[in-house]
Amino acid sequence: MILRIFRVTVVPDRVEEFRRFFLEKAVPLMRSTDGVEQVLFGLPRPESPNDFAVVMVWRDLAALEAFVGGDWRVPHIDPDELGVVETRALDHYELVA
């Protein structure tokens, strides 16, 4: 299994817009995606008011590639994120049971 950690920092004056996108579009999409064994969503905390995170456990690399395409090492960016997200960070790990 693959652990995929995706973090974004949102443009300060667009946090509420991204929060709506995150909760209304990203959360339902990831929860319904084949191959996602587990998914956790992190909303901003007061000390980091522009930072969001998603932690996903993927069944295998084939499932991840089916979702994001061949270059699974780069973030999958929804068109609704353009101009809203300042930075993206993505990390992958082999999950140890």
The first five atom37 places (N, CA, C, CB, O) and aatype in JSON, in Angstrom:
{
  "aatype": [12, 9, 10, 1, 9, 13, 1, 19, 16, 19, 19, 14, 3, 1, 19, 6, 6, 13, 1, 1, 13, 13, 10, 6, 11, 0, 19, 14, 10, 12, 1, 15, 16, 3, 7, 19, 6, 5, 19, 10, 13, 7, 10, 14, 1, 14, 6, 15, 14, 2, 3, 13, 0, 19, 19, 12, 19, 17, 1, 3, 10, 0, 0, 10, 6, 0, 13, 19, 7, 7, 3, 17, 1, 19, 14, 8, 9, 3, 14, 3, 6, 10, 7, 19, 19, 6, 16, 1, 0, 10, 3, 8, 18, 6, 10, 19, 0],
  "atom_mask": [
    [1, 1, 1, 1, 1],
    [1, 1, 1, 1, 1],
    [1, 1, 1, 1, 1],
    [1, 1, 1, 1, 1],
    [1, 1, 1, 1, 1],
    [1, 1, 1, 1, 1],
    [1, 1, 1, 1, 1],
    [1, 1, 1, 1, 1],
    [1, 1, 1, 1, 1],
    [1, 1, 1, 1, 1],
    [1, 1, 1, 1, 1],
    [1, 1, 1, 1, 1],
    [1, 1, 1, 1, 1],
    [1, 1, 1, 1, 1],
    [1, 1, 1, 1, 1],
    [1, 1, 1, 1, 1],
    [1, 1, 1, 1, 1],
    [1, 1, 1, 1, 1],
    [1, 1, 1, 1, 1],
    [1, 1, 1, 1, 1],
    [1, 1, 1, 1, 1],
    [1, 1, 1, 1, 1],
    [1, 1, 1, 1, 1],
    [1, 1, 1, 1, 1],
    [1, 1, 1, 1, 1],
    [1, 1, 1, 1, 1],
    [1, 1, 1, 1, 1],
    [1, 1, 1, 1, 1],
    [1, 1, 1, 1, 1],
    [1, 1, 1, 1, 1],
    [1, 1, 1, 1, 1],
    [1, 1, 1, 1, 1],
    [1, 1, 1, 1, 1],
    [1, 1, 1, 1, 1],
    [1, 1, 1, 0, 1],
    [1, 1, 1, 1, 1],
    [1, 1, 1, 1, 1],
    [1, 1, 1, 1, 1],
    [1, 1, 1, 1, 1],
    [1, 1, 1, 1, 1],
    [1, 1, 1, 1, 1],
    [1, 1, 1, 0, 1],
    [1, 1, 1, 1, 1],
    [1, 1, 1, 1, 1],
    [1, 1, 1, 1, 1],
    [1, 1, 1, 1, 1],
    [1, 1, 1, 1, 1],
    [1, 1, 1, 1, 1],
    [1, 1, 1, 1, 1],
    [1, 1, 1, 1, 1],
    [1, 1, 1, 1, 1],
    [1, 1, 1, 1, 1],
    [1, 1, 1, 1, 1],
    [1, 1, 1, 1, 1],
    [1, 1, 1, 1, 1],
    [1, 1, 1, 1, 1],
    [1, 1, 1, 1, 1],
    [1, 1, 1, 1, 1],
    [1, 1, 1, 1, 1],
    [1, 1, 1, 1, 1],
    [1, 1, 1, 1, 1],
    [1, 1, 1, 1, 1],
    [1, 1, 1, 1, 1],
    [1, 1, 1, 1, 1],
    [1, 1, 1, 1, 1],
    [1, 1, 1, 1, 1],
    [1, 1, 1, 1, 1],
    [1, 1, 1, 1, 1],
    [1, 1, 1, 0, 1],
    [1, 1, 1, 0, 1],
    [1, 1, 1, 1, 1],
    [1, 1, 1, 1, 1],
    [1, 1, 1, 1, 1],
    [1, 1, 1, 1, 1],
    [1, 1, 1, 1, 1],
    [1, 1, 1, 1, 1],
    [1, 1, 1, 1, 1],
    [1, 1, 1, 1, 1],
    [1, 1, 1, 1, 1],
    [1, 1, 1, 1, 1],
    [1, 1, 1, 1, 1],
    [1, 1, 1, 1, 1],
    [1, 1, 1, 0, 1],
    [1, 1, 1, 1, 1],
    [1, 1, 1, 1, 1],
    [1, 1, 1, 1, 1],
    [1, 1, 1, 1, 1],
    [1, 1, 1, 1, 1],
    [1, 1, 1, 1, 1],
    [1, 1, 1, 1, 1],
    [1, 1, 1, 1, 1],
    [1, 1, 1, 1, 1],
    [1, 1, 1, 1, 1],
    [1, 1, 1, 1, 1],
    [1, 1, 1, 1, 1],
    [1, 1, 1, 1, 1],
    [1, 1, 1, 1, 1]
  ],
  "atom_positions": [
    [[0.85, -1.18, 0.0], [0.0, 0.0, 0.0], [0.89, 1.24, 0.0], [-0.96, 0.0, 1.23], [2.04, 1.21, 0.44]],
    [[0.32, 2.3, -0.51], [1.05, 3.56, -0.63], [0.39, 4.63, 0.22], [1.12, 4.02, -2.11], [-0.82, 4.86, 0.13]],
    [[1.18, 5.28, 1.04], [0.73, 6.42, 1.83], [1.06, 7.68, 1.04], [1.39, 6.44, 3.27], [2.23, 7.91, 0.7]],
    [[0.06, 8.49, 0.74], [0.23, 9.72, -0.04], [-0.23, 10.89, 0.82], [-0.58, 9.67, -1.4], [-1.38, 10.92, 1.25]],
    [[0.67, 11.84, 1.07], [0.35, 13.0, 1.9], [0.42, 14.24, 1.01], [1.33, 13.12, 3.13], [1.47, 14.54, 0.43]],
    [[-0.69, 14.93, 0.92], [-0.82, 16.1, 0.05], [-1.16, 17.3, 0.92], [-1.9, 15.88, -1.06], [-2.14, 17.29, 1.66]],
    [[-0.33, 18.35, 0.82], [-0.55, 19.56, 1.61], [-0.6, 20.76, 0.68], [0.56, 19.74, 2.67], [0.15, 20.84, -0.29]],
    [[-1.48, 21.69, 1.0], [-1.56, 22.93, 0.22], [-1.6, 24.12, 1.17], [-2.8, 22.92, -0.71], [-2.12, 24.04, 2.28]],
    [[-1.03, 25.22, 0.69], [-1.17, 26.51, 1.36], [-1.98, 27.38, 0.41], [0.24, 27.16, 1.72], [-1.63, 27.53, -0.76]],
    [[-3.05, 27.94, 0.93], [-4.01, 28.68, 0.14], [-3.73, 30.18, 0.22], [-5.45, 28.39, 0.61], [-3.27, 30.68, 1.25]],
    [[-3.99, 30.88, -0.86], [-3.88, 32.34, -0.89], [-4.74, 32.88, 0.27], [-4.35, 32.95, -2.29], [-5.9, 32.5, 0.4]],
    [[-4.18, 33.76, 1.12], [-4.88, 34.19, 2.33], [-6.32, 34.67, 2.14], [-4.12, 35.27, 2.96], [-7.18, 34.31, 2.95]],
    [[-6.6, 35.44, 1.14], [-7.97, 35.96, 1.01], [-8.9, 35.01, 0.27], [-7.94, 37.28, 0.29], [-10.01, 35.39, -0.09]],
    [[-8.45, 33.76, 0.03], [-9.28, 32.78, -0.67], [-9.48, 31.5, 0.13], [-8.67, 32.45, -2.01], [-9.89, 30.47, -0.41]],
    [[-9.19, 31.56, 1.43], [-9.29, 30.38, 2.29], [-10.72, 29.85, 2.34], [-8.8, 30.71, 3.7], [-10.92, 28.64, 2.21]],
    [[-11.7, 30.71, 2.51], [-13.09, 30.24, 2.59], [-13.54, 29.61, 1.27], [-14.02, 31.4, 2.97], [-14.26, 28.62, 1.27]],
    [[-13.11, 30.18, 0.17], [-13.43, 29.61, -1.15], [-12.84, 28.2, -1.27], [-12.89, 30.53, -2.29], [-13.5, 27.28, -1.73]],
    [[-11.58, 28.05, -0.84], [-10.95, 26.74, -0.91], [-11.59, 25.78, 0.07], [-9.44, 26.85, -0.64], [-11.75, 24.59, -0.24]],
    [[-11.96, 26.25, 1.24], [-12.62, 25.39, 2.23], [-13.89, 24.79, 1.64], [-12.95, 26.19, 3.51], [-14.15, 23.6, 1.81]],
    [[-14.69, 25.6, 0.93], [-15.91, 25.09, 0.28], [-15.55, 24.04, -0.77], [-16.7, 26.24, -0.38], [-16.16, 22.97, -0.82]],
    [[-14.57, 24.34, -1.61], [-14.12, 23.38, -2.63], [-13.68, 22.08, -1.96], [-12.97, 23.97, -3.48], [-14.06, 20.98, -2.38]],
    [[-12.87, 22.21, -0.92], [-12.31, 21.06, -0.21], [-13.43, 20.18, 0.35], [-11.39, 21.54, 0.93], [-13.43, 18.97, 0.14]],
    [[-14.37, 20.79, 1.06], [-15.42, 20.02, 1.72], [-16.51, 19.53, 0.75], [-16.06, 20.86, 2.8], [-17.04, 18.43, 0.93]],
    [[-16.83, 20.32, -0.25], [-17.93, 19.98, -1.15], [-17.5, 19.16, -2.36], [-18.6, 21.25, -1.63], [-18.31, 18.42, -2.92]],
    [[-16.25, 19.26, -2.77], [-15.8, 18.55, -3.97], [-14.7, 17.53, -3.68], [-15.32, 19.55, -5.0], [-14.84, 16.36, -4.02]],
    [[-13.61, 17.98, -3.05], [-12.46, 17.09, -2.83], [-12.78, 15.93, -1.89], [-11.29, 17.88, -2.27], [-12.44, 14.78, -2.18]],
    [[-13.43, 16.22, -0.77], [-13.75, 15.16, 0.2], [-14.64, 14.09, -0.43], [-14.44, 15.77, 1.44], [-14.3, 12.91, -0.36]],
    [[-15.78, 14.46, -1.05], [-16.6, 13.42, -1.67], [-15.87, 12.65, -2.78], [-17.87, 14.04, -2.23], [-16.04, 11.44, -2.91]],
    [[-15.07, 13.36, -3.58], [-14.34, 12.69, -4.66], [-13.39, 11.63, -4.11], [-13.57, 13.72, -5.48], [-13.4, 10.5, -4.58]],
    [[-12.59, 11.99, -3.14], [-11.62, 11.05, -2.6], [-12.29, 9.89, -1.87], [-10.66, 11.75, -1.66], [-11.81, 8.76, -1.93]],
    [[-13.38, 10.17, -1.19], [-14.08, 9.08, -0.48], [-14.71, 8.08, -1.43], [-15.15, 9.66, 0.44], [-14.95, 6.93, -1.06]],
    [[-14.98, 8.5, -2.66], [-15.62, 7.61, -3.62], [-14.66, 7.04, -4.66], [-16.73, 8.34, -4.32], [-15.09, 6.33, -5.56]],
    [[-13.38, 7.32, -4.55], [-12.4, 6.88, -5.54], [-11.98, 5.44, -5.29], [-11.18, 7.79, -5.53], [-11.57, 5.08, -4.18]],
    [[-12.09, 4.63, -6.33], [-11.66, 3.24, -6.24], [-10.16, 3.19, -5.98], [-12.03, 2.46, -7.54], [-9.39, 3.9, -6.62]],
    [[-9.77, 2.35, -5.06], [-8.35, 2.2, -4.75], [-7.91, 2.95, -3.51], [0.0, 0.0, 0.0], [-6.83, 2.68, -2.99]],
    [[-8.72, 3.88, -3.03], [-8.41, 4.6, -1.8], [-8.93, 3.75, -0.64], [-9.04, 6.05, -1.79], [-10.13, 3.59, -0.46]],
    [[-8.01, 3.23, 0.14], [-8.37, 2.38, 1.27], [-8.78, 3.19, 2.49], [-7.21, 1.46, 1.63], [-9.66, 2.8, 3.26]],
    [[-8.12, 4.33, 2.66], [-8.42, 5.22, 3.79], [-8.02, 6.63, 3.39], [-7.67, 4.77, 5.09], [-7.06, 6.83, 2.64]],
    [[-8.78, 7.6, 3.89], [-8.46, 8.99, 3.59], [-8.81, 9.84, 4.82], [-9.22, 9.49, 2.32], [-9.87, 9.68, 5.43]],
    [[-7.91, 10.75, 5.15], [-8.1, 11.68, 6.27], [-7.92, 13.09, 5.73], [-7.09, 11.39, 7.44], [-7.02, 13.35, 4.93]],
    [[-8.77, 14.0, 6.17], [-8.75, 15.38, 5.7], [-8.42, 16.31, 6.85], [-10.09, 15.77, 5.05], [-9.01, 16.22, 7.93]],
    [[-7.47, 17.19, 6.62], [-7.06, 18.14, 7.66], [-7.41, 19.56, 7.28], [0.0, 0.0, 0.0], [-6.95, 20.08, 6.26]],
    [[-8.23, 20.2, 8.11], [-8.57, 21.61, 7.93], [-7.58, 22.48, 8.7], [-10.03, 21.9, 8.4], [-6.91, 22.0, 9.62]],
    [[-7.47, 23.75, 8.35], [-6.5, 24.63, 9.01], [-6.73, 24.75, 10.51], [-6.56, 26.01, 8.39], [-7.85, 24.64, 11.0]],
    [[-5.64, 24.97, 11.21], [-5.67, 25.28, 12.64], [-5.28, 26.74, 12.78], [-4.7, 24.34, 13.47], [-4.7, 27.31, 11.86]],
    [[-5.59, 27.36, 13.92], [-5.3, 28.79, 14.09], [-3.85, 29.19, 13.82], [-5.66, 29.2, 15.48], [-3.59, 30.27, 13.29]],
    [[-2.91, 28.32, 14.17], [-1.5, 28.67, 13.95], [-1.07, 28.56, 12.49], [-0.62, 27.78, 14.81], [-0.01, 29.07, 12.11]],
    [[-1.88, 27.91, 11.65], [-1.6, 27.77, 10.21], [-2.91, 27.92, 9.44], [-0.91, 26.37, 9.89], [-3.4, 26.95, 8.86]],
    [[-3.49, 29.11, 9.43], [-4.85, 29.3, 8.92], [-5.04, 29.1, 7.42], [-5.3, 30.65, 9.26], [-6.18, 29.11, 6.94]],
    [[-3.95, 28.92, 6.67], [-4.06, 28.76, 5.22], [-3.68, 27.35, 4.75], [-3.19, 29.78, 4.52], [-3.64, 27.1, 3.55]],
    [[-3.4, 26.43, 5.68], [-2.89, 25.12, 5.33], [-3.93, 24.02, 5.46], [-1.7, 24.79, 6.2], [-4.6, 23.89, 6.49]],
    [[-4.06, 23.23, 4.39], [-4.96, 22.08, 4.35], [-4.12, 20.84, 4.04], [-6.09, 22.29, 3.28], [-3.04, 20.95, 3.47]],
    [[-4.63, 19.66, 4.42], [-3.89, 18.43, 4.14], [-4.85, 17.28, 3.87], [-2.96, 18.08, 5.32], [-5.98, 17.24, 4.37]],
    [[-4.37, 16.35, 3.06], [-5.09, 15.1, 2.81], [-4.07, 13.97, 2.95], [-5.79, 15.08, 1.38], [-3.0, 14.02, 2.34]],
    [[-4.41, 12.97, 3.74], [-3.58, 11.78, 3.88], [-4.39, 10.62, 3.32], [-3.16, 11.53, 5.39], [-5.49, 10.32, 3.78]],
    [[-3.82, 9.97, 2.3], [-4.52, 8.88, 1.62], [-3.71, 7.6, 1.72], [-4.8, 9.24, 0.15], [-2.48, 7.62, 1.64]],
    [[-4.4, 6.49, 1.87], [-3.78, 5.18, 1.76], [-4.36, 4.54, 0.51], [-4.03, 4.29, 3.05], [-5.56, 4.28, 0.42]],
    [[-3.49, 4.3, -0.47], [-3.88, 3.7, -1.74], [-3.58, 2.22, -1.71], [-3.15, 4.38, -2.92], [-2.57, 1.78, -1.16]],
    [[-4.47, 1.44, -2.3], [-4.34, -0.01, -2.35], [-3.0, -0.41, -2.99], [-5.53, -0.64, -3.13], [-2.3, -1.28, -2.48]],
    [[-2.67, 0.24, -4.12], [-1.43, -0.07, -4.83], [-1.14, 1.04, -5.84], [-1.52, -1.46, -5.54], [-1.95, 1.96, -6.02]],
    [[0.0, 0.95, -6.47], [0.41, 1.96, -7.44], [-0.52, 2.0, -8.64], [1.84, 1.71, -7.89], [-0.78, 3.07, -9.19]],
    [[-1.03, 0.86, -9.06], [-1.95, 0.83, -10.2], [-3.2, 1.65, -9.93], [-2.33, -0.62, -10.53], [-3.67, 2.35, -10.82]],
    [[-3.75, 1.57, -8.73], [-4.94, 2.35, -8.37], [-4.62, 3.84, -8.35], [-5.48, 1.91, -7.0], [-5.41, 4.66, -8.83]],
    [[-3.47, 4.19, -7.81], [-3.06, 5.59, -7.77], [-2.87, 6.13, -9.18], [-1.75, 5.76, -6.95], [-3.34, 7.22, -9.5]],
    [[-2.19, 5.37, -10.04], [-1.99, 5.79, -11.42], [-3.31, 5.91, -12.18], [-1.07, 4.81, -12.14], [-3.45, 6.78, -13.04]],
    [[-4.26, 5.05, -11.89], [-5.57, 5.14, -12.55], [-6.27, 6.45, -12.22], [-6.46, 3.95, -12.14], [-7.04, 6.97, -13.03]],
    [[-6.0, 6.98, -11.04], [-6.62, 8.23, -10.62], [-5.87, 9.45, -11.14], [-6.7, 8.29, -9.11], [-6.5, 10.37, -11.66]],
    [[-4.54, 9.48, -11.0], [-3.78, 10.68, -11.32], [-3.05, 10.61, -12.66], [-2.79, 10.94, -10.25], [-2.53, 11.63, -13.12]],
    [[-2.99, 9.45, -13.28], [-2.25, 9.31, -14.52], [-0.86, 8.75, -14.25], [0.0, 0.0, 0.0], [-0.52, 8.4, -13.13]],
    [[-0.07, 8.69, -15.3], [1.24, 8.05, -15.21], [2.22, 8.72, -14.29], [0.0, 0.0, 0.0], [3.04, 8.04, -13.69]],
    [[2.16, 10.04, -14.17], [3.13, 10.72, -13.31], [2.51, 10.96, -11.93], [3.57, 12.07, -13.94], [2.07, 12.06, -11.6]],
    [[2.5, 9.9, -11.14], [1.87, 9.94, -9.82], [2.69, 10.71, -8.79], [1.64, 8.53, -9.33], [2.22, 10.92, -7.67]],
    [[3.9, 11.14, -9.15], [4.76, 11.86, -8.22], [4.44, 13.35, -8.14], [6.19, 11.68, -8.62], [4.98, 14.05, -7.28]],
    [[3.58, 13.83, -9.03], [3.2, 15.24, -9.01], [1.75, 15.37, -8.54], [3.37, 15.89, -10.42], [0.96, 14.44, -8.73]],
    [[1.39, 16.49, -7.94], [0.02, 16.67, -7.43], [-1.02, 16.64, -8.55], [-0.09, 17.98, -6.67], [-0.81, 17.18, -9.64]],
    [[-2.13, 16.0, -8.26], [-3.3, 16.03, -9.13], [-4.01, 17.36, -8.81], [-4.27, 14.76, -8.9], [-4.46, 17.57, -7.68]],
    [[-4.1, 18.25, -9.78], [-4.64, 19.59, -9.54], [-5.98, 19.75, -10.24], [-3.65, 20.67, -10.03], [-6.08, 19.64, -11.46]],
    [[-7.0, 20.01, -9.45], [-8.33, 20.27, -9.98], [-8.35, 21.69, -10.53], [-9.42, 20.07, -8.88], [-7.75, 22.58, -9.93]],
    [[-9.04, 21.94, -11.65], [-9.11, 23.3, -12.19], [-9.63, 24.34, -11.19], [-10.0, 23.31, -13.41], [-9.28, 25.52, -11.28]],
    [[-10.47, 23.91, -10.24], [-10.99, 24.84, -9.23], [-9.9, 25.34, -8.28], [-12.09, 24.18, -8.44], [-10.12, 26.31, -7.55]],
    [[-8.75, 24.68, -8.26], [-7.65, 25.08, -7.38], [-6.77, 26.17, -7.99], [-6.81, 23.88, -7.04], [-6.03, 26.85, -7.27]],
    [[-6.84, 26.35, -9.29], [-5.97, 27.31, -9.97], [-6.21, 28.72, -9.46], [-6.18, 27.25, -11.49], [-7.36, 29.17, -9.41]],
    [[-5.16, 29.41, -9.09], [-5.27, 30.76, -8.58], [-5.67, 30.86, -7.12], [0.0, 0.0, 0.0], [-5.71, 31.95, -6.55]],
    [[-5.97, 29.72, -6.51], [-6.41, 29.69, -5.11], [-5.3, 29.14, -4.22], [-7.69, 28.83, -4.96], [-5.14, 29.56, -3.07]],
    [[-4.53, 28.2, -4.75], [-3.48, 27.54, -3.98], [-2.14, 28.19, -4.27], [-3.43, 26.04, -4.29], [-1.74, 28.33, -5.43]],
    [[-1.43, 28.59, -3.2], [-0.09, 29.19, -3.33], [0.98, 28.13, -3.54], [0.25, 30.02, -2.08], [1.78, 28.22, -4.47]],
    [[0.97, 27.11, -2.67], [1.98, 26.06, -2.75], [1.34, 24.69, -2.54], [3.1, 26.29, -1.72], [0.3, 24.56, -1.89]],
    [[2.0, 23.68, -3.1], [1.57, 22.3, -2.94], [2.79, 21.47, -2.54], [0.92, 21.75, -4.25], [3.91, 21.72, -3.01]],
    [[2.57, 20.51, -1.68], [3.63, 19.56, -1.31], [3.04, 18.17, -1.34], [4.24, 19.89, 0.11], [1.9, 17.95, -0.92]],
    [[3.81, 17.24, -1.84], [3.32, 15.88, -2.01], [4.42, 14.9, -1.63], [2.83, 15.63, -3.46], [5.56, 15.04, -2.1]],
    [[4.09, 13.93, -0.79], [5.05, 12.91, -0.39], [4.4, 11.54, -0.48], [5.57, 13.18, 1.04], [3.19, 11.39, -0.29]],
    [[5.21, 10.53, -0.77], [4.75, 9.15, -0.87], [5.63, 8.24, -0.01], [4.75, 8.67, -2.34], [6.84, 8.45, 0.1]],
    [[4.99, 7.23, 0.58], [5.71, 6.29, 1.42], [5.1, 4.91, 1.22], [5.66, 6.71, 2.92], [3.92, 4.78, 0.91]],
    [[5.91, 3.87, 1.41], [5.38, 2.51, 1.48], [4.8, 2.35, 2.87], [6.49, 1.42, 1.18], [5.46, 2.63, 3.86]],
    [[3.58, 1.92, 2.93], [2.9, 1.78, 4.21], [3.33, 0.47, 4.9], [1.35, 1.81, 4.02], [3.35, -0.59, 4.28]],
    [[3.67, 0.58, 6.16], [4.03, -0.56, 6.96], [2.83, -0.89, 7.84], [5.32, -0.29, 7.8], [2.34, -0.03, 8.57]],
    [[2.38, -2.12, 7.77], [1.21, -2.52, 8.56], [1.58, -2.84, 9.97], [0.54, -3.71, 7.93], [0.72, -3.2, 10.77]]
  ]
}
